[in-house]
């Protein structure tokens, strides 16, 4: 029996940044949208885009010729409000790929613009795309940048243009037309996960106290949860899973505010007056401190699961010191693609090791040439085949020419494999958590604030309520395994 006999397929695993024993977790909170209820992002975001487009047309803004393209952008990119660009940065803030509007910038132009610029998410210049809800927002913004550049939007700047897109997008979500469309035809928008209900049942039966905390309204939460759970648990049984059901929680402020809870009655109406928490209750608003006091457990015993890097994971970790899990739905497809590419990845790594050895030999030969020309001692420990022979400097030059030829041949083999590796996960922007050979800005946020990350909540089914996740040994540049 191998170590892998008890593991689910890699795309369905729960990955660990900080060691976590599920037996020590007493309570688990869940977001709803793109967490417990997963949407077909192309379908949902195309309708969000259409609603915003109609609102902008109503304001006289000429966006009628635009169309949503789900493949233009990805989660984890950063909007540069100063230049109207969308960029992908590594963990140090260096830009590794950029687009102006919707067009990827040539490497030399990108380097000219960003060689002395670092992405710092604390600066107002940058907007981090935290969630799948950002896809329609990014698409519309990129397309409108191009309208602006053509002089079709007047004198508005790139920053003000984003404000226009953002406020219009928020209004489309808040005013209910989009959600009414989803409620009317959930089959079109919601991806059903048959393992999810049992995963939550297992957690509850193991003694975990479950609660739901979503920014969505009750009139939307109820039909979405019924659609996702009733077919497996029976009509209305989803509410019995949760000790508390909290809607319109206003995350991220939910985690640091002192807002009171208001009850919701059996008809879905808000009950006047502040309400204390009780088992099985439905609530609007409130704050995380009161939830924690009700649960009577420390932050280290509460796990919160959501899809929004900032509103769900960052603030709950930083302010409340809750344990956190981030849902990255795209990870499932990406890992599957990486597995399919595994053999080619090994070939690429072998070629890169050959290139490193070739580069090292070239560097030593150049140093030998430099010293020989000045009649200085050669580098100590120089391999015999690198020591100039009877022909002196001529042999060094000949060997350097050979190495340049070998290097060109290697680059010819490396280039197509490197290009394919850079397209895993997303054809234009590459893997979510990689930026070239380095970790991406998103990966840095995840390893800083998310104890766990996984592609879907139902992966907890495979982990079980008794699983023990140990963080792997961090790889350092000087590790012998390298």
C-alpha positions in Angstrom: 0.0 0.0 0.0 1.5 3.4 -1.0 1.3 6.7 0.7 -1.1 7.9 -2.0 -3.7 5.2 -1.5 -5.6 7.4 1.0 -5.2 10.6 -1.0 -7.9 12.0 -3.4 -6.8 13.1 -6.9 -4.4 16.1 -6.7 -7.0 18.6 -8.0 -9.4 17.7 -5.1 -6.9 18.0 -2.3 -6.7 20.6 0.5 -3.3 22.3 0.5 -1.7 23.6 3.6 0.5 26.7 4.3 0.3 26.4 8.1 -0.1 23.1 10.0 -3.7 22.6 11.0 -5.3 19.8 12.9 -9.0 19.6 12.0 -9.7 18.0 15.4 -8.7 21.2 17.1 -11.2 23.2 15.0 -14.4 23.8 17.0 -16.4 26.0 14.6 -16.3 26.5 10.8 -17.8 29.5 9.0 -18.6 29.6 5.3 -19.1 32.3 2.7 -21.8 31.5 0.1 -21.1 33.0 -3.3 -18.4 31.1 -5.2 -17.8 29.2 -2.0 -20.7 27.0 -1.0 -22.6 28.0 -4.1 -20.3 27.9 -7.1 -21.4 29.6 -10.3 -20.5 29.0 -13.9 -18.3 32.0 -14.0 -18.6 32.6 -17.8 -22.4 32.6 -17.5 -22.7 34.6 -14.3 -20.0 37.2 -15.3 -21.4 37.6 -18.8 -24.8 38.6 -17.3 -23.1 40.9 -14.8 -21.3 42.5 -17.7 -24.5 42.9 -19.6 -26.3 44.6 -16.7 -23.5 47.0 -16.2 -23.3 47.7 -19.9 -27.0 48.6 -20.0 -26.5 51.0 -17.1 -23.6 52.7 -18.8 -25.6 53.0 -22.0 -28.4 54.6 -20.0 -25.8 57.2 -18.9 -25.0 57.9 -22.5 -21.6 56.1 -22.4 -20.9 54.4 -25.8 -20.3 50.8 -24.7 -22.9 49.1 -27.0 -20.3 47.6 -29.3 -18.5 45.8 -26.5 -18.8 42.1 -25.6 -17.8 40.1 -22.6 -14.8 37.8 -23.0 -14.2 35.5 -20.0 -10.7 34.6 -21.2 -9.2 38.1 -21.3 -8.3 38.3 -17.6 -7.9 36.2 -14.5 -8.1 36.4 -10.7 -4.9 37.7 -9.0 -4.1 40.5 -11.6 -3.7 44.1 -10.5 -5.1 47.2 -12.1 -2.7 50.1 -12.5 -5.1 53.1 -12.2 -2.3 55.5 -13.3 -1.7 53.9 -16.7 -4.8 52.0 -17.4 -2.9 48.7 -17.4 -3.7 45.3 -15.9 -0.5 43.6 -14.7 0.7 40.3 -13.2 3.3 40.7 -10.5 5.5 38.3 -8.6 5.7 38.2 -4.8 8.2 41.0 -4.7 6.0 43.3 -6.8 7.9 43.1 -10.0 5.7 43.1 -13.1 6.2 40.0 -15.2 3.3 40.6 -17.7 1.1 43.5 -18.5 -1.7 44.6 -20.8 -2.8 48.0 -21.7 -6.6 47.8 -22.1 -7.0 44.3 -23.4 -3.7 44.0 -25.4 -0.7 42.3 -23.9 2.3 44.7 -24.0 5.4 43.6 -25.8 8.2 42.7 -23.4 10.4 45.7 -24.2 7.6 48.1 -23.7 6.6 46.4 -20.4 10.2 46.6 -19.2 10.5 50.3 -20.1 7.3 51.1 -18.2 7.8 48.9 -15.1 11.5 48.2 -14.7 11.6 50.8 -11.8 8.1 50.3 -10.6 7.0 47.9 -7.9 3.4 46.8 -7.2 2.6 47.7 -3.6 -1.0 46.9 -2.8 -1.0 49.4 0.0 -0.7 52.2 -2.5 -4.0 53.6 -4.0 -2.5 53.3 -7.5 -3.1 49.5 -7.5 -6.4 47.5 -7.4 -6.1 43.8 -6.7 -8.6 41.5 -8.4 -9.5 39.3 -5.5 -12.2 37.0 -6.8 -14.0 35.5 -9.8 -16.5 38.3 -9.5 -13.6 40.5 -10.8 -13.6 38.9 -14.3 -16.5 41.0 -15.7 -15.2 44.2 -14.0 -11.7 43.7 -15.5 -13.0 42.9 -18.9 -15.2 46.0 -19.1 -12.5 48.2 -17.6 -9.9 47.0 -20.1 -12.2 47.5 -23.0 -13.2 51.0 -21.8 -9.5 52.0 -21.5 -9.3 51.4 -25.3 -12.4 53.5 -25.8 -10.8 56.2 -23.7 -7.6 56.1 -25.7 -9.6 56.5 -28.9 -11.2 59.7 -27.5 -14.7 58.2 -27.2 -15.1 58.9 -23.5 -14.1 62.5 -23.1 -11.4 63.7 -20.7 -11.9 61.2 -17.9 -8.7 59.7 -16.5 -7.9 56.0 -16.0 -8.5 56.2 -12.3 -11.9 57.9 -12.7 -12.8 55.4 -15.4 -12.3 52.5 -12.9 -14.4 54.3 -10.3 -17.2 54.5 -12.9 -16.9 50.8 -13.8 -16.7 49.8 -10.1 -19.7 51.9 -8.8 -21.8 50.7 -11.7 -20.9 47.1 -11.1 -21.7 47.4 -7.4 -25.0 49.0 -8.2 -25.9 46.1 -10.6 -25.1 43.6 -7.8 -27.0 45.5 -5.1 -30.1 46.6 -6.9 -31.2 43.0 -7.5 -31.9 42.7 -11.2 -28.9 40.4 -11.8 -29.7 38.2 -8.7 -33.4 38.0 -9.7 -32.3 36.6 -13.1 -30.2 34.0 -11.2 -33.1 33.1 -8.9 -35.4 32.7 -11.9 -33.1 30.2 -13.6 -30.5 28.7 -11.2 -29.9 25.7 -13.5 -28.2 28.1 -15.9 -25.9 29.7 -13.4 -25.1 27.3 -10.6 -22.8 24.3 -10.7 -24.1 21.6 -8.4 -21.6 19.7 -6.3 -23.0 16.4 -5.0 -20.3 15.8 -2.4 -20.8 19.2 -0.7 -23.8 18.4 1.5 -22.3 15.2 2.8 -19.0 17.1 3.6 -20.9 19.5 5.7 -23.0 16.8 7.3 -19.8 14.9 8.3 -18.4 18.1 9.9 -21.5 18.7 11.9 -21.9 15.1 13.0 -18.2 15.3 14.2 -19.2 18.1 16.5 -18.1 21.1 14.5 -20.4 24.1 14.9 -21.1 25.5 11.4 -22.2 29.0 10.5 -23.0 30.8 7.3 -21.8 34.4 6.9 -22.5 35.9 3.5 -22.9 39.4 2.1 -25.9 38.3 0.0 -29.4 39.2 1.1 -31.8 36.6 2.7 -34.1 36.7 -0.4 -31.2 35.5 -2.5 -29.4 33.3 0.0 -32.5 31.1 0.7 -33.2 30.1 -3.0 -29.5 29.6 -3.8 -28.9 27.3 -0.8 -32.2 25.4 -1.4 -31.2 24.8 -5.0 -27.8 23.5 -4.0 -28.8 21.4 -1.0 -32.5 20.5 -1.0 -32.1 17.7 -3.6 -29.7 15.9 -1.3 -31.0 16.8 2.2 -34.7 17.4 1.7 -36.6 20.6 1.5 -35.3 23.4 3.7 -32.9 21.0 5.5 -29.8 23.2 4.7 -30.7 25.5 7.5 -30.3 22.7 10.0 -26.6 22.4 9.1 -25.8 25.9 10.4 -26.0 27.0 14.0 -26.1 30.6 12.7 -27.2 32.0 9.3 -25.9 35.5 8.8 -26.8 37.5 5.7 -25.8 41.0 4.6 -22.8 40.7 6.8 -20.9 43.5 5.0 -17.6 41.8 4.9 -14.8 42.9 5.3 -16.1 45.4 7.9 -17.9 42.4 9.6 -14.6 41.4 11.1 -13.8 44.8 12.8 -17.1 46.6 13.3 -19.4 46.7 16.3 -22.6 46.5 14.2 -25.5 44.7 16.0 -27.4 41.7 14.7 -31.0 42.0 13.5 -33.2 39.0 13.4 -35.0 37.6 10.4 -38.4 36.0 10.8 -40.0 33.0 9.1 -41.2 35.3 6.2 -37.7 36.7 5.6 -38.6 40.0 7.2 -36.1 41.9 9.4 -37.2 42.1 13.0 -36.9 45.5 14.6 -34.4 45.9 17.4 -31.1 44.3 18.2 -31.0 40.6 18.8 -28.8 38.3 20.7 -27.5 35.2 18.9 -29.2 31.9 19.5 -28.8 28.4 18.0 -30.6 28.1 14.6 -31.2 31.8 14.3 -31.2 33.9 11.1 -29.6 37.3 11.2 -28.7 40.4 9.2 -25.5 42.4 9.8 -23.7 41.9 13.1 -20.0 41.4 13.6 -17.5 38.6 14.1 -16.6 39.5 17.7 -20.2 38.7 18.8 -20.1 35.4 16.8 -16.9 34.4 18.6 -18.3 35.3 22.0 -21.4 33.3 21.2 -19.3 30.3 20.2 -17.1 30.7 23.3 -13.9 29.7 21.6 -10.7 31.3 20.7 -9.9 32.5 17.1 -7.4 29.6 16.7 -10.4 27.2 17.0 -12.5 28.9 14.3 -11.9 28.1 10.6 -13.5 30.5 8.0 -13.8 29.4 4.4 -14.3 31.9 1.6 -13.3 32.8 -2.0 -12.4 36.5 -1.5 -8.7 36.9 -0.7 -9.2 40.1 1.2 -12.8 40.2 2.5 -12.9 36.6 3.6 -9.3 35.5 4.3 -7.0 38.5 4.9 -9.1 40.4 7.4 -10.5 37.4 9.3 -6.9 36.2 9.8 -5.4 39.6 10.6 -8.1 41.0 12.8 -9.8 38.0 14.5 -6.9 35.6 14.2 -9.3 33.0 12.8 -7.8 30.1 10.8 -8.6 30.5 7.2 -9.2 28.5 4.0 -9.4 30.1 0.5 -11.5 28.5 -2.3 -9.7 28.8 -5.6 -12.0 27.1 -8.1 -9.6 27.6 -11.0 -7.0 25.5 -9.2 -8.8 22.3 -10.2 -8.3 22.8 -13.9 -4.8 24.2 -13.4 -3.5 21.2 -11.5 -5.0 18.8 -14.0 -3.2 20.7 -16.8 0.1 20.6 -14.8 -0.3 16.9 -14.4 -0.7 16.5 -18.2 2.3 18.7 -18.7 4.5 16.8 -16.1 6.7 14.9 -18.6 7.3 18.1 -20.6 8.1 19.9 -17.4 10.8 17.4 -16.6 12.2 17.9 -20.0 12.2 21.6 -19.5 13.9 21.3 -16.2 16.6 19.1 -17.7 17.2 21.6 -20.5 17.4 24.4 -18.0 20.0 22.5 -15.9 22.1 22.1 -19.1 21.7 25.8 -19.8 22.9 26.7 -16.3 26.0 24.5 -16.7 26.6 26.1 -20.1 26.2 29.6 -18.6 28.6 28.7 -15.8 31.3 27.4 -18.2 30.9 30.6 -20.3 31.4 32.8 -17.3 34.5 30.9 -16.2 36.0 31.1 -19.7 35.3 34.8 -19.9 37.1 35.2 -16.6 40.0 33.1 -17.8 40.1 35.2 -21.0 40.1 38.4 -19.0 43.0 37.2 -16.8 45.0 35.6 -19.6 44.9 38.9 -21.5 46.4 40.6 -18.5 48.9 37.8 -17.8 47.2 37.2 -14.4 46.7 33.8 -12.7 43.8 31.7 -13.9 40.9 31.0 -11.5 41.7 28.3 -8.9 40.2 24.9 -9.4 39.5 25.5 -13.1 38.6 22.2 -14.8 41.4 21.0 -17.1 39.3 21.3 -20.3 38.9 25.1 -19.5 42.6 25.7 -19.2 44.0 27.3 -22.4 46.2 24.8 -24.3 49.1 25.3 -26.6 47.1 27.8 -28.7 46.4 30.0 -25.6 43.7 32.5 -26.0 42.6 31.0 -29.3 41.3 27.9 -27.6 39.2 30.0 -25.2 37.6 31.9 -28.1 36.9 28.6 -29.9 35.3 27.1 -26.9 33.2 30.2 -26.4 32.0 30.0 -30.0 31.0 26.4 -29.4 29.1 27.3 -26.3 27.3 30.1 -28.0 26.2 27.6 -30.7 25.1 25.1 -28.0 23.2 27.8 -26.2 21.3 28.8 -29.3 20.3 25.2 -29.8 19.2 24.9 -26.2 17.2 28.0 -26.4 15.5 26.7 -29.5 14.4 23.6 -27.5 13.5 25.5 -24.3 11.4 28.2 -25.9 8.3 26.1 -26.9 8.3 24.2 -23.6 8.6 27.5 -21.6 5.8 29.0 -23.6 3.5 26.0 -22.9 4.4 26.2 -19.2 3.5 29.9 -19.1 0.1 29.1 -20.5 -1.0 26.5 -17.9 -4.1 27.6 -16.1 -4.7 30.6 -18.4 -3.5 31.1 -21.9 -2.8 34.8 -21.5 -1.7 35.1 -17.9 -0.5 31.6 -16.9 -0.7 29.8 -13.5 -2.6 31.5 -10.7 0.2 31.2 -8.2 3.3 31.5 -10.4 4.8 34.5 -12.1 7.5 33.0 -14.3 9.7 30.9 -12.0 8.7 32.9 -9.0 5.5 32.9 -6.9 2.9 35.4 -7.9 1.5 38.3 -5.9 -1.6 36.2 -5.3 0.5 33.3 -4.0 2.2 35.7 -1.6 -1.2 36.8 -0.3 -2.3 33.2 0.0 0.7 32.0 1.9 0.6 35.1 4.2 -3.1 34.9 5.1 -4.6 31.5 4.1 -3.8 28.5 6.3 -5.4 26.3 3.7 -6.4 26.6 0.1 -8.4 24.2 -2.1 -10.5 24.2 -5.3 -13.9 23.6 -3.6 -15.4 23.2 -0.2 -16.4 19.6 -0.8 -12.7 18.7 -0.8 -13.2 18.7 3.0 -15.1 15.5 2.4 -11.8 13.8 1.5 -9.9 15.5 4.3 -12.5 14.4 6.9 -13.3 16.2 10.1 -10.3 14.4 11.7 -7.6 15.2 9.1 -4.2 16.6 10.1 -2.6 18.9 7.6 1.1 19.5 8.0 2.8 22.4 6.2 5.6 21.2 3.9 9.2 22.2 4.5 9.8 25.5 2.7 12.2 25.3 -0.2 15.1 27.7 0.0 17.6 28.6 -2.8 20.5 26.9 -1.0 18.6 23.6 -0.4 20.6 20.6 -1.6 17.5 19.2 -3.4 17.9 22.1 -5.8 
